[in-house]
């Protein structure tokens, strides 16, 4: 069945926009977690060393920031040239992999990560 709003919101624009909104939202949440780690370690903003948890949090945040622009661009290109659903699946896969990969750095180990099957020691 054809989508009656396809001329207004074609799938090739909507699905990558969902991925982009999720990725940017995750990036902002990670920035908040970096701020929280700085306050916990009592390290002022320009410094990036001094606490192991802060350094891990900053590295994870930096990896997300470095991958954000290429993933969003390639998601839109994949959606336009191939299939919007494929772009949604691949882009969401990157967002979820960054989210689960960085949870061990951002969560309180004993309290927040009990739901995870693959607990870090």
C-alpha positions as a printed Julia matrix, in Angstrom:
121×3 Matrix{Float64}:
  0.0    0.0    0.0
  1.27   3.42  -0.92
  1.86   6.0    1.76
 -0.48   8.99   1.13
  2.07  11.35   2.73
  4.99  10.04   0.7
  5.19  13.25  -1.31
  5.49  15.29   1.92
  7.66  12.96   4.0
  9.29  10.36   1.78
 10.84   7.4    3.55
 14.27   8.3    2.2
 14.19  11.41   4.43
 12.28  10.12   7.45
 14.29   7.0    8.27
 17.73   8.68   8.24
 16.26  11.53  10.27
 15.23   9.03  12.95
 18.8    7.73  13.05
 20.22  11.27  13.15
 17.92  12.31  15.99
 18.83   9.21  17.98
 22.55   9.69  17.39
 22.55  13.37  18.34
 20.44  12.64  21.41
 22.89   9.95  22.5
 25.77  12.38  21.92
 24.13  14.97  24.18
 23.52  12.39  26.89
 27.17  11.39  26.71
 28.18  15.04  27.06
 26.09  15.23  30.22
 27.8   12.07  31.51
 31.21  13.68  30.86
 30.09  16.66  32.92
 28.93  14.33  35.68
 32.26  12.46  35.63
 34.14  15.78  35.87
 32.11  16.83  38.89
 32.61  13.44  40.53
 36.4   13.63  40.06
 36.61  17.37  40.92
 38.56  18.1   37.73
 37.95  21.49  36.04
 36.9   21.66  32.39
 40.13  22.18  30.42
 41.91  19.25  32.08
 41.41  15.82  30.55
 43.63  13.66  32.76
 43.7   12.77  36.41
 40.93  10.23  36.88
 40.61   6.87  35.15
 36.8    6.97  34.92
 36.87  10.48  33.46
 39.44   9.47  30.86
 37.39   6.43  29.79
 34.26   8.57  29.59
 36.05  11.2   27.5
 37.47   8.58  25.12
 34.05   7.06  24.58
 32.55  10.51  24.03
 35.32  11.38  21.57
 34.79   8.18  19.6
 31.09   8.95  19.33
 31.77  12.54  18.27
 34.25  11.4   15.61
 31.82   8.88  14.15
 28.71  11.02  14.3
 29.15  13.05  11.11
 30.21  10.15   8.84
 27.4    7.91  10.09
 24.72  10.55   9.57
 26.01  11.41   6.08
 26.31   7.79   4.98
 22.88   6.99   6.41
 21.31   9.68   4.21
 23.32   8.57   1.17
 22.44   4.92   1.72
 18.8    5.85   2.08
 18.78   7.9   -1.1
 20.73   5.52  -3.34
 19.72   2.1   -2.01
 16.93   1.44   0.47
 15.62   3.6    3.33
 14.97   0.57   5.54
 18.53  -0.63   5.08
 19.79   2.8    6.1
 17.56   2.71   9.17
 18.85  -0.71  10.21
 22.52   0.11   9.64
 22.34   3.53  11.28
 20.39   2.21  14.26
 22.94  -0.56  14.59
 25.72   2.0   14.97
 23.73   4.0   17.52
 22.92   0.9   19.56
 26.49  -0.39  19.4
 27.83   2.95  20.66
 25.18   3.04  23.38
 25.86  -0.47  24.67
 29.6   -0.09  24.21
 29.74   3.07  26.26
 27.33   1.96  28.98
 30.14   0.36  30.95
 31.84   3.77  31.06
 28.8    5.85  31.93
 26.77   3.66  34.25
 27.35   3.24  37.93
 28.75  -0.28  37.9
 26.76  -1.74  40.78
 23.49   0.13  40.45
 22.75   1.05  36.83
 24.13  -1.87  34.78
 22.32  -4.77  36.45
 20.1   -5.19  33.39
 23.13  -5.88  31.15
 23.88  -9.47  30.29
 27.55  -8.74  29.56
 28.68  -7.08  32.78
 32.13  -5.58  32.88
 34.31  -6.42  35.81
